[in-house]
Amino acid sequence: MANLMLWNDSDKSKLIELFNAGKSVDEIACQLQRTPQAVLNKCTRLSLSFRKRDKKTVLRKKKEIDENEIPCLRCRENFKSEGKFNRICDSCRNINAGYVGVVPG
């Protein structure tokens, strides 16, 4: 029969503390002397999601970068975008439209 290790309150609080510190499943399992699957199961029961946590970290990093500064799809130079559908800078847009070298008359 398998050796069952029940989760006590101190283990749960340590799990939550390590989770909030951004530790991986393997790091938490090692510190709590549990299997990674046991850690994942307990996190699920405590409504702790590694996917949501990691997604928030990625979103936080994206917000640190200027949201409107993106590389042009044509020349790869960064430019100030006017929206999510504006992916080509003004100079490349003019080249695509054929306005280069045309003198307004």
Residue pairs with C-beta under 8 A, 6 or more apart in sequence:
5 34
5 38
7 15
7 42
11 32
12 42
12 46
14 31
14 32
15 28
15 32
15 39
15 42
15 43
15 46
15 48
16 46
16 48
18 27
18 28
18 31
18 32
19 28
19 43
19 48
19 50
19 53
22 53
22 57
23 31
25 36
25 39
25 40
25 50
26 36
28 34
28 39
29 35
29 36
29 38
29 39
32 39
40 50
43 49
43 50
68 80
68 81
68 82
69 78
69 79
69 80
69 81
70 78
70 79
70 81
70 87
71 77
71 78
71 79
72 78
72 79
72 87
72 88
72 89
72 92
73 87
73 88
73 92
74 88
74 89
74 92
74 95
74 96
75 89
75 91
75 92
77 89
79 89
79 90
81 87
88 96
94 100
